[in-house]
Amino acid sequence: MPNIPGKALAVTEIPAADPNEARAHFQRLLAVETDCWDVNAAITGGNPPFVLLDVRSSESFASGHLPGAINLPYRRINEGNLVGYPPDVLFVV
């Protein structure tokens, strides 16, 4: 890794992972998560097979959000606020 002049940054304090370790990490991660590229592709393709929850504050949501997103701040995610959805719906947060 090249030396970065100036003050040390938190992101550069941790050395890069071994490529095999990084690959295994992201394979495990993507087994339970998606990424923004796939979410965008589903949204722009029309009629995504999930409900996209924007869990930021109402103010942040109002200032800009992805098309089709529903604002439900993370502290308000509970069974009562999701009762209107079918039990098998997939939520992407």
Contacts in CASP RR format, 6 or more apart in sequence:
PFRMAT RR
TARGET T0000
AUTHOR 0000-0000-0000
METHOD contacts of the structure
MODEL  1
MPNIPGKALAVTEIPAADPNEARAHFQRLLAVETDCWDVNAAITGGNPPF
VLLDVRSSESFASGHLPGAINLPYRRINEGNLVGYPPDVLFVV
1 12 0 8 1.000
1 15 0 8 1.000
1 16 0 8 1.000
4 12 0 8 1.000
16 22 0 8 1.000
17 25 0 8 1.000
34 92 0 8 1.000
39 48 0 8 1.000
39 52 0 8 1.000
39 66 0 8 1.000
39 92 0 8 1.000
40 66 0 8 1.000
42 48 0 8 1.000
42 49 0 8 1.000
42 50 0 8 1.000
43 52 0 8 1.000
43 66 0 8 1.000
43 67 0 8 1.000
43 68 0 8 1.000
49 90 0 8 1.000
50 89 0 8 1.000
50 90 0 8 1.000
50 91 0 8 1.000
50 92 0 8 1.000
51 70 0 8 1.000
51 85 0 8 1.000
51 89 0 8 1.000
51 90 0 8 1.000
51 91 0 8 1.000
51 92 0 8 1.000
52 66 0 8 1.000
52 68 0 8 1.000
52 69 0 8 1.000
52 70 0 8 1.000
52 92 0 8 1.000
53 69 0 8 1.000
53 70 0 8 1.000
53 71 0 8 1.000
53 72 0 8 1.000
53 77 0 8 1.000
53 91 0 8 1.000
53 92 0 8 1.000
53 93 0 8 1.000
54 61 0 8 1.000
54 65 0 8 1.000
54 66 0 8 1.000
54 69 0 8 1.000
54 70 0 8 1.000
54 71 0 8 1.000
54 72 0 8 1.000
55 72 0 8 1.000
55 73 0 8 1.000
55 74 0 8 1.000
55 77 0 8 1.000
55 93 0 8 1.000
56 65 0 8 1.000
56 71 0 8 1.000
56 73 0 8 1.000
57 73 0 8 1.000
58 71 0 8 1.000
58 73 0 8 1.000
61 69 0 8 1.000
61 71 0 8 1.000
65 71 0 8 1.000
72 81 0 8 1.000
74 93 0 8 1.000
77 93 0 8 1.000
82 91 0 8 1.000
85 91 0 8 1.000
END
